[in-house]
């Protein structure tokens, strides 16, 4: 079912099409594509492949600092939008650029000192995730783009796993895809990134020998972790009795708008 696009830069560029909805329809292929920053498409193969997708809108969920360090190549897209998928309570970006991470040094595990990428404390990262499901600035804007029909849409963060993963969950749920299938798409990232995750684990063999729990943390940071989405999704279902009320209350997606999305992106 999952359509990967075969980019040299990463396996984790794939189509959201093919998932079945509760109404018996199917999410259309070629309109909703999740991935990584287009700055990482360096080979001629990748450049030509991206151009062939005829992307209309590129949506960047990275912080400003991250996008400035590795600016997207716009190719033939008509519109580029950047809204940070993770934000602090004051609305400022949670910035994973080198400068941004220096400012947030208190959120990292002490055991990751000296690693190429410091490991974020689990409770902190879980709070980041919980807040993403209510980030109207980024994900509300994403739904605006979808309602306007400005597709094909290519949406991404850095590795295409966390901020992009939540975006994909939200889109699929809004289109009427079952929760278990939306979760399966989220977790498929671990299959796409398996080689790079194992490489990071291998790099840290010595540290893992000293602290075996570190391997689990590394796998969750460089991949995705179901525990990060489970509680917040359970809480949403408990509070709203499902997702219809949640989408209307948080993102203003009433029945008319939900039906519009499903007309546009399912068949």
Helices and strands as residue ranges (DSSP letters): E 3-4, E 14-15, E 32-35, G 38-40, H 44-52, E 57-60, H 64-69, E 79-82, H 98-103, G 105-107, G 110-112, H 122-132, I 136-140, H 141-148, E 153-156, H 163-174, H 179-187, H 189-192, H 194-203, H 205-210, H 213-222, H 227-240, H 244-251, H 255-265
